Amino acid sequence: MSERISVIGTGYLGATHAAGMAELGHEVIGVDVDAEKIERLSRGEVPFYEPGLPELLRKHVESGRLRFTTDIREAAEFADVHFIGVGTPQLKSGYGADMVYVDAAIDALAPLLTRPSVILGKSTVPVGTAARLAARVRELAPVGDDAQLGWNPEFLREGFAVEDTLRPDRLVLGVDPVQPGRIEEVARRVYADALARETPIVVTDLATAELVKVSANAFLATKISFINAVAEVCDATGADVKDLADAIGYDDRIGRKFLGAGLGFGGGCLPKDIRAFMARAGELGVDQALTFLREVDAVNLRRRQHVVELAEREVGGSLVGARIAVLGAAFKPDSDDVRDSPALDVAGQLHLAGAHVRVHDPEGMVNAARVWPTLDFAESPQGAVQDADLVILATEWRQFRDLDPEEVGRLVAHRRIIDGRNCLPAERWIAAGWTYRGLGRHSG
């Protein structure tokens, strides 16, 4: 059954969700205060890189099933189901999440709800937010208790967001057990396609739904930092972290996923989410429960400094004047997102230490240049490595993994490479005469 849906906020989450809902057969209107962004989306242009999304967006803008506006009144008149997909960045003054955009969306929408409506929050928020917002909606909406709010956290992976929207591995829905209303009924209609394919759904209270996303991200961050901490021990002992991860990954209680040692995690979710989780625990008086996340964060940041120090050793003890190629700027492949990117952070630190740094990334260079305009950017991997004293692979794009070490070797000044993602075939590079340095790995 088709629903009339609005999606408030058309950034990475909102634009992807809006296009996905249209693909699932719903009529959708996306809302944002950024007029330039709305104009681009209305032309079928995606203002960021996400595989598969441009085709999906154009398809449904052209079909008329998906449109965009800056007028929230238009959305309130059109839709009966409203998704909140605005950002919750880290506060500039601390670790907590900045709720200004979520609060503004609710304060703008709720007074316009003149008929029974359901609001489903997708933004990642501190636990307790949904209950507060539900009360705010009932207070502001002309229909009172017939305006109901639930929480439906997103689990999008950059590079796989379209797949995750259309074919999620699970659905989580938080409802107020005292005032459940129509939220579950409406959500089941919205996600009828996924439920028909027997996608698991967890219907729970608001607080649990809010905690699911940050708990998942905290667990993944912990797993990544764990293997990176072990990599430090491997570097000190001559052990090989990749073989170690393979061995413990066969244990089905542990699993091999997210046990790839390297530069660590970044992006717009994991770093700020674990910090916001810690901040909220402190507000609730249970900060000691999550103190381990401070070390998770510290291990992650330490990996970047480790690569800078390793680069300094590789070029003879001083970075001043060293010509270094950094392959990668985005925090992960198949994304142009450079927020808290380990790759870009390393490039920037090398630059500040006096190295001549040349960066290439297949999709992230425009965003990277906004953050670090003083870096040198090359149009190709070959241009980046030309005459380099050292090459650092910092983002595991396929284009970089597939480079021919012999071909690259003919371009560089010295055949030295730091594999910051432990993704290259080390034996092949060593056989081609390269000094190969992995992180926590045997080196040749």
N, C-alpha and C positions, 0 to 999 in steps of 0.2 A: 504494500500500500504506500503510495507516494505521500510524503509530508512536505509542508512548506517550512523551510528551515532558513534561519539567518545564522551567520558565523561572524561574530564581532571580533575584529582583529584579523588582518590579512597578511601577517608575517609568515614565517616558515610553517608554523603549525596551522594557522587559520587558512591560508591559501590552499595548502594541501588538503585539509579537511573539507573545505568547501568544494573543491574539485572532486574529491572522493565521494562526497554525499550526492553530487550530481550524477556521477557515474553509477551510483547505486539506485538511481531512479527518482531522486527527490528534486523538488524545485528549490533552488538555493540563491540567497542573496548574501554577498559578503560586504561587510561594513568596516570602514577605517577612517580615521581623521586625516590621514596622509593623502591629499588629493592627487599628488603625482603617482603614488603607488596604485591608487584606484584607477587612474587613467590608463596606466600600463596594463593592469590586470584586465580592464575592460576591452583592451585591444588584443587580449590573449597572450600577453607577454609576462613571463615569470621573472620577477626582479632578483632572483637568486638561482643558483644551480641545484637542480634536483632531477636525476634521471627519470624520464617518463612523465614528469609533471607538465612540461610545456604542451605535449600532445594532448593530454587529458584536459588541460585548461582550455586550449583552443577548441577542442571538440565540443565542449559544453557551453562555451561562450557563443559559438556559432549556432548551436542547437537551440539556444534561448533558455536552456535549463539553468544556466548560471549567469548571474549578473552581479555588478558591484556598485556601491554607492558610498558617499560620505554622509548621507542623511539617515541617522538612526531612526527617525520617525517613519521613514519609508520601510525600514526593516520591521519595525513594530507593527505597522499596519499589514504588512505582507505575511509574516510568519507567525506560527503558533509554537514553534520549537526554536529556541535560541541557544547557540553554543558560544561560550566565552573562551576565546583563544588568544588573548593578549599576553604580552611578555611579563615575566616577573624577574627582572634582572637583580643582581646583587646590589644592595645598598652601597652607595659611595662611602658612607660613614661606618660601615661595619659588615658583618657576615650575613645579616638577615636579608630576606627577599623584599624587594620594593613592590608594595602592593598598590601603588598609585594608579596603575593602568587598569587593574582588575576593579578597584573601587570606582574608578571613573566610569567604566563600562556599565556596572550595575546601577550607579546613580543616574546615568543617562537613559538606560533602558527601562528600568522599573516604573517610573512615573508615566510611561507611555502604554503600559499594559492594561488595556480596557476590556479584555476578554480572557478566558482561561488560557494560561500559557505555562510552558515548561522551560526552565533555563537549566542547561547542563554545562557545568564548568569543566573545561579541559586543561586550563593552565595549571602549572605546578605551583602549589601554594602551601604555606605553613599550616600544619594541622590546627583545626579550630576555625579556619577562615570560612569554610562552607556554612557552618552553623550561624556564624555572624552575618554572612551575606544573605542567608535564607530569611533571617529575621528582618534584615534591611529591605529585602524585596517585598515582604508582606506589609511592611510599614509604608513603603512608597507607592506600591501599585494600587491603582484605583479599584482593581478587582480583589484586593486583599489576599485572603488565603487561597484563592484560585490561581494565583501566581506562585508556582512551586519551583524550588531549586534543588537539583541533585548534583552529584559530582561524578564525572566520567573521565578519569585521567587518561592522557595520551601516552603511548609507548613507541613513538616514532624513532626509527634509526635513520640518521641522515645517510642518504644514498639508497635507502630502501623504503622511504616514507610512503610512496604510492602503494606498494605491496602491503605495508603494515596497516594502511588505512582500509584498503579493500578486502584484505584477508588477514585480519589480526590474529595473533596466536591466543589472545584471551581478551575478554571485555570485563571491565570492572565498573560497577555502578553503585554509588553511595546515595542512600536515601535517609531521610529523617524517620526513624522507626515510630516516632510519636505522630508525625504528620506525613505518611508516605505518599498520599495523594495518588496522582496519575503517572508519576515519574517512571516507574518500571514499565507500565503498560506502553507509554509513549516510546521509551527507549527500545523496547523489544520491536516496535514497529519500525523505528529508524534503522535498526540493525538486523532486520528480518533476514537479509541475504546471508550475513555471517552466521546467524543462529541456525538457519536452514542447513548450513554445512557443519553443524554441531560444534561451532566455536564455543569453548567454555565461557560461561559468564558467572561472575561472582557478584552477587547482590548483597551489599553490606551496609553498615552505617556510614555517615559522612566522614567521621574521623578516620576510620580504617581505609576508606577509599583515598583520602588525601595522603595517608602514610604509605600506600602501596608504591606510588611512583618514586618517592624519595628513598624508600627502603630498597627498592630494586636498584636504583642508581648508586646508593651507598654500598650495596653488596658488590656490584660490578667494579666500582672504584677500588674497593678493598681487595678484590681478587687481582686486579691489575697491579696495585701497589705491592701486594704480597710477592708476586713473581719478580717484580723489579727489585724488591729488597733482597730476595734470594739471589738475584743476578749480581748484586754487590758482593755477596759472599762468594759467588762463583768467580768473580774477577779476582778476589783476594786469594783463591785457592787453586785456580786453574781448572775448575770444574766447568761443565758446559750446561748452561741454563736451558737450552733448547732440548737437549736429550733428557734433562731432568724433568722438564714440563711434559714431554711425551710420556715419560714413565709414570708420573703421578696422575696424568690425565686419563690413563686407562682405568683408574679407579672411578667407578660410576658415581661415587659420592662426591667426587671432585670435578671430573670432566675436563676436557682440554680447552674449551672455549674461554677466551679472555685470560689465557695463561701465556700470552705472547710478550716476553720481556722486550723493553725498548725505551723509547723516549717518554712513554707515559701518555696519559689521557689529557684531553682538552675539550674545546668546544663550548657551546652555550648552555649545556645541561649538567654534566657530571661535576665539574668544579664548583659551580655556584650552588648546585643542589645539596652537595654534602656540607657546604659551609652554612647554608640556610637551615639544614637539618640540625646542625650543632647549635646554631643560634636559637632555634625554637626550643630545643631541649633545655637550654639554659633558662629561657623565659618560663618554662614549665617547672623548673626546679629539679630537673633530672639530667643536668649537663654531664654528670660523671658517666652516664650510660653510653655516651657517644664520644668520650675523650679519645678513643682509639682512632676516630676519624681525623683528628689533628695530625697524627703520624701518617695516616693514609695520604693526606694532602701534602705533608712534608716530604715523604718519599717521592711522590709524583713530581714535585718541583725540583727535588734534588737531582732527578735524572737529567734535567736540562743543563744544570750546572756541570754535571759529570761529563756531558758531551763537549761542552766548551773547554773544560780542563783537558779532556782527551785530545781535542783538536790542537790545543796549545802544545802538548807534548809531541804530537805527530809532526808539527811544522818546526820543531827545534827549540821550543821553550819560550818563544815570543810570538804573539799574534800580530804585532805591529808590522804592517806591510804585507802580510801573508795573503795570497790570493785563494779564496775559499769559495767553492761552489756548494750551494745548499739546494738540494733537490726536494722541493716541497715547501708550501707555505700554509695550505689548509691544514686543519687539525686532524683530518682523516681523508682518505681517498674518496672519490665520487662526491665531493662537496666543495663549495667555494667559501666555507665558513672558516674565518681565521680568528674567531673569538677564543682567547686563551690558548692559542695554538702553540704546542711545544716547538714545532718546526720554525715558526716565525719568531718565537722567543729566542731560540738558539741563534738564528740569523742576526737578530737585533743585538744580542749580547756580544757576538763576534765582531760586529760592526763597531760597537762602542769600545771594544778592546783594541781597535786599530787595524783590524783586518779589512781587506778589500773583498766584500761579500757580493756575490752575484747569485740571484735566486731565480729559479723557474718553478712554476706550478701550472698544471694544465688548466685550472679554472679559478684559482684563488688570487691571482696577481693584482687584479684591480682592487680588491678589498685589502690585500696586504700593503699596497702602495698608499692607501689611506692611513694605515697605522704607522708604517715605516717609510715615508716618502724619500728618505735619504739612502735607502738601499738601492742597489743596482739590480734591475730585473731584465732577464733574458727571455727571448721569445721561444726558445727551444732548450731541451736538455743539453744539446751539443753546444749552443751558445753559452750556456751557464758554465760548462766545464772547460771551455777553451782556456789554455795556459794556466789552469788551476794547480796550486800546490797541494790541495786537498779537496776531496769530494765528500760531502756528507749527505747520505740519503736520509731524509727526515720525515717524509710522508710516503707511504707504501703504494703510490699509484702504480698501476700495471705497466705504464709506459716506462717507469724507472726500473721495475723488477725485471723487465725484458731487455734492458740495455745490454749491448754486446761489449764485454770488457775489453776486447781487442780494439774495437772501433773507438771506444771512449779513451782507451790508452794512447791512441795516436793523437788525441787532442790536448791532453793535459800536460803540464810541465813535469809533474811527478805522479807516479801511480800509487796514490794513497787514498783509501776510502774508509770512512766510518759508516757502518751500516746501522743507523739509528733505529731501525725497525726489525733487525734480524730477519730480513725477508729475501736477501740475495743468496744465490747458490755460491757459498763461500769458496768451495773447492775450485769452481770455474774461474773466479776472480783471482785467486791465488795462483792458479796455473798460468794465468795471463800476465803474471809478473807484478801483481798488485800487492801492496801491504794492506791486508784486510783486517779491520777491527770491528768485531761485533760487540754487543753489550752483554757481558756475562757469558761470552763464548770463547772457544779456542781460537786463537789468531795465528796467522801465518806471516 
